[in-house]
Amino acid sequence: MKSFEAVQLYFNRAADQLELTDNMRTLLLTAKREVQVQIAIERDNGDLETLIGFRVQHDNSRGPMKGGLRFHPEVDLDEVRSLASLMTWKTAVVNIPYGGAKGGIAVDVRSLSNRELERITRKFVDEIHDIIGPDHDIPAPDMGTNAEVMSWIMNQHNKYHGFNPGVVTGKPVEHYGISGREEATGRGVGILAVKIIGRLGHKLPTTRVAIQGFGNVGSHAAQFLHDADCKVVAISDISGGYFRADGLDIPGAFRYANEHGRCLEGYTEAEKITNEQLLELDVELLIPAALGGVITAENAAKIKAPLIIEAANAPVRPDADDLLAERGVVIVPDILANAGGVTVSYFEWVQNRQYYSWNLDRVRQELERVMSQAFEEVWELSRERNVTLRTAAFMQGISRVGRATVLAGIT
């Protein structure tokens, strides 16, 4: 099943609960604009390379469109289209005044020098600068991009349209960014984990956690849960998994990764396992925080965790989602679980518009308020309608977008 087909499946399950007409479903699912551009650059060795970039703008009924920009070899229009749609429902679930968008370039950033990466980024902005902006569409970091790339985007856009830092979020703090943006997605995952662990009647000190992925999201989620007295027994990255039954020294692992190029390769304070084995560990909480599609119909029966929080985008495939739901596994869906990043991006955008900044304590307090309120609303809707948390989250997002669309006038 392709990425957008999976989004349609979840959308239609929620739409059935909401009794949406076929015409309304088509209207809400169809992107407002899909752009594909050619990016021709000269490599450092003098070779000419032509890349393809995408920007899909899905919906702006609730405000400017918002979504990340990912640089990855597997980026294609179907993936970007699905992620843009998910951003629409995600921003609505946490009730921030945005619509959804997403962008990407099909390129392996590991093969690029920093100068080549900058040239690609600026050339991409040259092609899309007239359709992005603080009142229209606001990019942000995603897989393969970072705060420095966001600075290049802002600088290049300013050459066309004048100074306006709100054109992009996820920027360095020194360049009109916001304190706490890097930790935001992982911290949001941790906030929801603590809430649902308590809601399900478990105790934090006896909750064993396995986290697939120790990048920006997974590492901050691990740190948050470690500080909350959970026992984080496994983490992983591209080099493999690392397991310690008595609990890992997360601050130590964090330091090790930062000292070794953000990689755990060579870490000796734990037993080495594979990423696949990590998913199948006997733990109370599993957090897939790396790539999408890692839990499938083939390995769903081996998943022992009774609670899964989707820190990555679409880590559980729809067929696996059904199998796990039949077994009573509780899944906190990505459109709620990883919404901490876009929430703090919203805070950054607001401050850029006001030319005023918050301190870290206020950012964290506001993030917890937004994520907690969204969780309570989705939880109550799930119980009231006897549906999964995923269907409830989609229902919440779709109903808010649908109301905004109708109120603004469709024709």
C-alpha positions in Angstrom: 0.0 0.0 0.0 1.4 3.4 -1.0 1.8 6.2 1.5 -1.2 8.3 0.4 -3.4 5.2 0.2 -2.7 4.6 3.9 -3.7 8.1 4.7 -6.9 7.7 2.7 -7.7 4.5 4.6 -7.4 6.2 8.0 -9.3 9.3 6.7 -12.2 7.2 5.4 -12.6 5.3 8.7 -12.9 8.6 10.5 -15.1 10.0 7.8 -17.4 7.1 8.2 -17.8 7.9 11.9 -18.5 11.5 11.0 -20.9 10.5 8.2 -19.2 12.7 5.6 -20.5 12.8 2.1 -18.4 11.5 -0.8 -18.1 15.0 -2.2 -16.9 16.4 1.1 -14.3 13.6 1.4 -12.9 14.4 -2.0 -12.8 18.1 -1.2 -10.9 17.6 2.1 -8.5 15.0 0.7 -7.5 16.8 -2.5 -4.4 19.0 -2.3 -4.8 22.6 -3.3 -1.5 22.7 -5.1 1.3 20.2 -6.0 4.5 21.6 -7.4 7.4 19.7 -8.9 10.6 21.5 -9.9 13.9 20.8 -11.5 17.0 21.6 -9.5 20.2 21.6 -11.6 23.4 22.2 -9.6 27.1 21.9 -10.2 28.9 19.5 -7.9 32.2 20.3 -6.2 34.0 18.2 -8.8 32.4 20.1 -11.7 29.8 17.5 -12.6 26.2 18.7 -13.4 23.5 17.0 -11.5 19.7 17.4 -11.9 17.5 16.7 -8.9 13.7 16.8 -8.5 12.0 18.8 -5.7 8.4 18.8 -4.5 6.2 21.0 -2.5 2.6 19.9 -1.8 0.2 22.4 -0.3 -2.7 20.5 1.0 -5.1 22.8 2.9 -5.2 26.4 4.2 -8.7 26.6 5.6 -7.5 27.1 9.1 -4.4 29.3 8.4 -1.1 29.3 6.5 0.1 25.9 5.4 2.9 24.3 7.4 5.1 21.4 6.9 8.7 20.1 6.9 11.2 19.8 4.1 13.0 16.5 3.8 16.0 15.6 1.7 16.1 11.8 1.2 16.7 9.5 -1.8 13.2 7.9 -1.5 11.3 11.2 -1.6 8.6 11.1 -4.2 5.3 12.9 -4.9 3.2 10.2 -3.3 5.1 10.4 0.0 5.1 14.2 0.0 1.4 14.2 -0.8 0.6 11.9 2.1 2.7 13.8 4.6 1.1 17.1 3.5 -2.3 15.6 4.2 -1.1 14.3 7.6 0.1 17.8 8.5 -3.4 19.2 7.9 -4.9 16.8 10.4 -2.0 17.1 12.8 -2.2 20.9 13.1 -6.0 20.6 13.6 -5.7 17.9 16.3 -3.5 20.1 18.4 -5.7 23.1 17.4 -3.1 25.5 16.1 -4.1 27.8 13.3 -2.3 26.2 10.4 -3.0 24.0 7.4 -0.8 21.3 6.0 2.0 21.2 3.5 5.2 19.2 2.9 8.2 19.3 0.7 11.2 17.3 -0.3 14.1 16.7 -2.7 15.1 13.2 -3.8 18.8 13.3 -2.8 21.1 11.5 -0.4 22.5 14.2 1.8 25.3 11.9 2.9 26.8 12.2 -0.6 26.9 16.0 -0.5 29.4 18.5 0.9 28.0 21.3 3.0 28.6 23.7 0.0 26.6 21.4 -2.3 23.8 21.1 0.2 23.6 24.9 0.4 23.5 25.3 -3.3 20.7 22.8 -3.6 18.7 24.5 -0.9 19.1 28.0 -2.4 18.2 26.7 -5.9 15.1 25.0 -4.5 14.1 28.3 -2.9 14.6 30.1 -6.2 12.0 27.7 -7.7 9.4 28.0 -5.0 9.9 31.4 -3.3 6.7 32.8 -4.8 4.5 30.1 -3.2 6.0 30.1 0.3 6.0 32.9 2.9 4.9 33.6 6.5 1.2 34.2 5.4 1.1 31.3 2.9 3.3 28.3 3.5 6.0 27.9 6.2 8.6 25.2 5.7 10.5 23.5 8.6 13.2 20.9 9.2 12.6 17.2 8.5 14.7 14.2 7.6 18.0 15.3 6.0 17.5 19.0 6.9 18.4 21.0 10.0 18.5 24.5 11.5 21.3 25.6 9.2 19.3 24.6 6.1 16.4 26.7 7.5 18.7 29.7 7.8 19.7 29.4 4.1 16.0 29.2 3.1 15.2 32.4 5.1 18.2 34.2 3.7 17.4 33.2 0.1 13.7 34.1 0.4 14.6 37.5 1.9 16.5 38.3 -1.3 13.2 38.2 -3.2 10.8 39.4 -0.6 12.6 41.4 2.0 13.3 40.6 5.7 10.8 38.3 7.3 12.1 35.6 9.6 8.6 34.0 9.8 9.0 32.5 6.4 10.5 29.3 7.9 10.7 27.8 11.4 13.3 25.5 13.1 16.0 28.1 12.6 19.0 28.5 14.9 18.3 30.5 18.1 20.9 33.0 16.9 19.0 33.4 13.7 15.5 34.2 14.9 14.8 30.6 16.1 13.3 29.6 19.4 14.7 27.8 22.5 13.4 24.3 22.8 12.6 23.7 19.1 15.2 20.9 18.7 13.8 18.9 21.6 10.2 19.7 20.9 9.0 16.6 19.0 10.8 14.2 21.4 9.6 16.1 24.4 6.0 16.0 23.2 6.3 12.3 22.8 7.5 12.0 26.4 4.7 14.2 27.7 2.1 12.0 26.0 3.9 8.8 27.2 3.7 9.9 30.8 0.0 10.8 30.5 -1.1 7.6 28.8 1.1 5.4 31.1 -0.8 6.8 34.0 -4.2 6.6 32.2 -3.6 2.9 31.6 -2.8 2.3 35.3 0.9 1.7 35.0 3.7 3.2 37.2 6.5 5.1 35.6 9.4 3.3 37.5 8.2 -0.1 36.4 7.6 0.9 32.8 10.3 -0.6 30.5 10.7 1.4 27.3 12.3 0.6 23.9 12.9 3.4 21.5 13.8 2.6 17.8 15.8 5.7 16.7 18.2 7.9 18.7 18.2 10.9 16.4 16.7 14.2 17.3 13.3 12.8 18.2 14.3 9.5 19.9 17.1 10.9 21.9 15.0 13.7 23.5 12.1 11.3 24.1 14.6 8.9 25.8 16.0 11.7 28.0 12.5 12.9 29.0 11.4 9.4 30.0 14.6 8.7 31.8 14.2 11.9 33.8 10.6 10.8 34.5 11.9 7.6 36.1 10.9 5.2 33.3 13.4 2.4 32.6 14.7 2.9 29.0 16.1 -0.5 28.2 16.8 -0.2 24.5 17.7 2.5 21.9 19.0 2.3 18.4 20.2 4.1 15.3 21.6 3.3 11.9 24.5 1.3 13.6 22.0 -1.1 15.3 20.3 -1.5 18.7 21.6 -1.3 22.2 19.9 -3.2 25.1 20.4 -3.3 28.8 17.8 -5.0 30.9 18.4 -2.9 34.0 18.0 0.3 32.1 20.4 2.3 30.0 22.4 5.3 31.1 20.6 7.7 28.7 22.6 10.9 29.6 25.8 8.9 29.0 24.5 7.5 25.7 23.4 11.0 24.7 27.0 12.3 25.4 28.5 9.4 23.5 26.4 10.0 20.4 27.2 13.7 20.4 30.9 13.0 20.7 30.8 10.5 17.8 29.0 12.3 15.1 25.5 11.8 16.4 26.0 8.0 16.2 26.1 5.2 18.7 28.5 3.0 16.7 31.0 1.5 19.2 28.9 2.1 22.3 29.9 -0.6 24.8 27.7 0.0 27.8 24.9 -2.2 26.4 24.3 -5.5 24.5 24.3 -5.1 20.8 21.0 -6.2 19.1 19.4 -5.4 15.7 16.7 -2.8 15.1 14.3 -5.6 14.3 15.0 -7.3 17.6 14.4 -4.1 19.5 10.9 -3.9 18.1 10.1 -7.3 19.5 11.4 -6.8 23.0 9.3 -7.6 26.0 8.6 -4.1 27.2 5.6 -2.0 28.3 6.2 0.8 25.8 7.6 0.8 22.3 8.4 4.0 20.6 9.3 3.8 16.8 11.1 7.1 16.3 13.0 6.4 13.1 11.6 5.4 9.7 8.1 4.8 8.6 6.7 1.3 7.9 8.8 -0.7 10.4 5.9 -2.5 11.9 4.2 -4.7 9.3 1.8 -7.6 9.0 4.9 -9.8 9.0 6.3 -8.8 12.3 3.1 -7.6 14.1 2.6 -10.9 15.9 6.1 -10.6 17.4 5.4 -7.2 18.9 5.0 -7.7 22.7 4.6 -4.1 23.9 1.0 -3.4 24.9 1.5 0.3 24.2 3.0 1.9 21.1 3.6 5.7 20.6 4.3 6.7 17.0 7.1 9.2 17.2 8.0 8.6 13.5 5.6 9.3 10.7 3.6 6.2 9.8 5.8 3.6 11.5 2.9 1.1 11.7 1.5 0.0 8.4 -2.3 -0.2 8.2 -2.5 -4.0 8.0 -0.3 -4.2 11.1 -2.4 -1.5 12.8 -5.5 -3.7 12.4 -3.7 -6.8 13.8 -2.4 -4.9 16.8 -5.8 -3.3 17.5 -7.4 -6.8 17.5 -5.0 -7.8 20.2 -5.8 -4.7 22.3 -2.5 -2.9 21.7 -3.0 0.8 22.4 -1.4 3.0 19.7 -0.9 6.7 20.1 -1.0 7.8 16.4 1.7 10.0 14.8 -0.7 12.9 14.0 -1.0 13.4 17.8 2.2 11.8 19.2 4.8 13.8 17.1 2.9 17.1 17.0 5.3 18.7 19.5 7.6 19.9 16.7 4.9 21.8 14.7 3.5 23.2 18.0 6.8 24.8 18.9 7.3 25.8 15.3 4.0 27.7 15.7 5.4 29.4 18.8 8.5 30.4 16.8 6.4 31.8 14.0 4.3 33.8 16.4 7.4 35.3 18.0 8.9 36.1 14.6 5.7 38.0 13.7 5.7 39.9 16.9 9.6 40.4 17.0 9.5 39.0 20.6 11.0 35.9 22.1 10.1 33.5 25.0 12.4 31.8 27.4 12.8 28.0 27.5 10.6 27.5 30.5 7.7 29.2 28.9 8.1 27.2 25.7 8.1 24.0 27.6 5.0 25.1 29.7 3.1 26.0 26.6 4.1 22.8 24.8 2.8 20.7 27.7 -0.4 22.7 27.8 -1.1 22.2 24.1 -0.1 18.5 24.0 -2.0 17.7 27.1 -5.2 19.3 26.0 -5.0 17.6 22.6 -4.5 14.2 24.3 -7.4 14.6 26.6 -9.7 15.6 23.8 -8.7 12.6 21.6 -8.8 10.2 24.6 -12.4 11.3 25.5 -13.6 11.0 21.9 -12.0 7.6 21.6 -13.9 6.4 24.7 -17.1 8.1 23.8 -17.3 6.7 20.2 -15.6 3.4 21.1 -12.9 3.8 18.4 -9.1 3.6 18.4 -7.0 6.6 19.3 -6.0 6.9 15.7 -9.6 7.1 14.4 -10.4 9.5 17.2 -7.5 11.8 16.3 -8.5 11.8 12.6 -12.1 12.5 13.6 -10.9 15.5 15.6 -8.7 16.9 12.9 -11.2 16.3 10.0 -14.1 17.8 11.9 -12.1 21.0 12.6 -10.9 21.3 9.1 -14.3 20.5 7.7 -16.0 23.2 9.8 -13.5 25.8 8.8 -13.9 24.9 5.2 -17.7 25.2 5.3 -17.7 28.4 7.4 -15.4 30.1 4.9 -17.6 29.2 2.0 -16.8 26.4 -0.4 -17.9 28.0 -3.7 
